[in-house]
């Protein structure tokens, strides 16, 4: 397969493909990827992939560079304190191997990379939850050269961000969509101690849930997969993505097969080349709008409200994408919020191509009105609307067409016919013929995808023939003939013959691109000499391309130089303080009555913060009564801090202005926009900043002047202790009681399943009218809340406590302990606060508190992942 790239005034985005192992890397290269991204056996967000090792890097990078492909290593997890030294050595190996960039989540790791290498490229991972210009500028301040935007960004938002920053942007163009913001999903951590921020996601979003509104189960019929988005397919909006100016288009799938990688990479390579060709033909940027093309799959899911694509998209391409891996496909968030389309909720597993519904079952044959092609040997599954149960499926033995109907015959004993029903949907899940074609694309040693070299030749009679060859990445070689050109009496070397001879590159990674002839006169040279020159060009270019990148590597720089000063003298435990986060005014009043001196408010409507601040200020002006000397004691005014929403997108600064208007004592900042917006105010960094090691803590503390930092919820007690030993403990506060905020998502469950609207403009605001929970397979009822930006958070049904570890943390100098409430009653709030006050005053032990809440609070309480004592 040749890669012909026409010149264009438009920037051609890089096509970035996933590679979980060697076959996937080959599949990507042979089907047109410009770059691949892959993980090693540590510190990457897909630990279940086979992954590569450090020892693989030299061979892998040599192979990639020979083929004109870049290789990026994913080091996109949080790094714990005791792992920093190992991470430093890891990074040195990666940099020395000539890797083209590393994709990073952890702020501290960005600092460490820039400390040991001033020029090694850093790409800010989508795990950094960057949704705005402020986020891009934050990444730039860390030394990042490219930012992978959050998948929740629309085309409009992408364009706005790109127009206001000079840093290159990367976006996901195809693959599975996480329902929660990457870097903000704590579900696997909450439910099983398997952190998504550590590459151990258990995919709870793909499980079935029941919707409970106002204590009644909502009948959603067969829609039970309420948090499982359709897969992303950006093919329809590819021209808009190119015109937005993004630098890289990323395909998801490091856990997928090499056939998937080959299939999807090829589809997007060909589509992207078509887009660029169309843009060259249409300098005014106007692209033809084709007629609407339907999708049997979207019709089957009841989600056929697709907008017309900007370029003709052959049905074969859609078929290939659905066969590669599909839970249904949509344009995700690219075209804005559409809560009716994003999650069809009918299944959370791979389906493929929709064939139709069963119309008759007779004589061990199935009849249907066919909606897509099927042939003998294809694999199908029968969908009766209960994908959580075992489903019938098998290989098609024969296909017979009778009028409008098609009869499918299966092998004997392949199906349990008693479990099939008229009306069952049939999905084609396997196409062996397509798989064979895809495997052939990357089998063997002969390059299938060739990249252009551009050639100029010079010469005249009595002089050697000179050939100058350039490749796309800037390598240049010059080769001379070993004999001089002679006058040709018959059959001179015409430009066509020269081009033909130098273009015989069939078994090489190259094909001939532009050819310019500067040879003067009628000359001749033996064909054998032209062949030798061509082979020498290839050999020299291959040698240049396989040389590793030479990044600067500072051998004297060390991790120790970056670490903040840790206390060397024995710590005298000070009086610990209790911080209480409330989510409504009743909880606030109860906390005040309980004597809490530091209060955080996180309300769904920031306009309520003014009332909250007023209540606190008036409380401080009140009298407590007469005491011993007969005097009146005035209550101490508690500190009140308020929290903006966790996500800020372009155009949402009005929300931050609403928050600041309450004139609270300070603000609990959650993201990069808020670091910038509230920089002149008192601020505390919340858990969403993912502070897991001293390098990250030091950056937020010193660069942004945050008074305290909330330790990451990914840390267990051993890792918390390590953090407090490697950083000043007075910097931190630790949340020791909370309903873990599991999913934080752009997807609005209220809108999708309690309305017919697509977004806040037409949903009727069911979030303001109903108390909603999501019931999982084991019967737990998780609490659902919406914020002012219509983003939803699912809170764990069971509160977790770290009470049993509080004394250990106090001994290390920790002073600030936070407890959080969600929907607790005033009585439950009062009881819980009292227990923790007793704990911090030494009146009860952590074990006693745990038993007290377990037995009397009737909320349910768990020790949670903080109690996991092994390093993860």
Secondary structure by P-SEA (a helix, b strand, c coil): cbbbbccccbbbbbbbbbbccaaaaaaaaaaccccccccccccccccccccccccaaaaaaaaaaaacbbbbbbccccccccaaaaaaaaaaaaaaacccbbbbccaaaaaaaaaaccccccccccccccccaaaaaaaaaaccccccccccccaaaaaaaaacccbbbbbbccccccccccccccccccccccccccccccccccbbbbbbccccccccccccccccccbbbcccaaaaaaaacccbbbbbbccccaaaaaaaaaaaaaaaaaaaaaaaaccccbbbbccbbbbaaaaaacccccccccccccaaaaaaaaaaccccccccccccccccccccccccccccccccccccccccbbbccccccccccbbbbbbcccccccccccccccccccccbbbbbbcccccccccccccbbbbbcccaaaaaaaaaacccccccbbbbbbbbbbccccccbbbbbbcccbbbbbbbbcccccccccccccaaaaaaaaaccccccccccbbbbcccccccccaaaaaaaaaaaaaaaaaaaaccccccccccccccccccccccccccccbbbbbbbbccaaaaaaaaaacccbbbbbcccccaaaaaaaaaaaaaacccccccccccccccbbbbbbbcccccccccaaaaaaaacccccccccccaaaaaaacccbbbbccccccccaaaaaaaaccccccbbbccccccaaaaaaaaaaccccccccccccccccccccccccccccccccccccccccccccbbbbbcccbbbbbbbbccccbbbbcccbbbbcccaaaaaaaacccbbbbbbccccaaaaaaaaaaaaaaaaccccaaaaaaaaacccccccccccccccccc
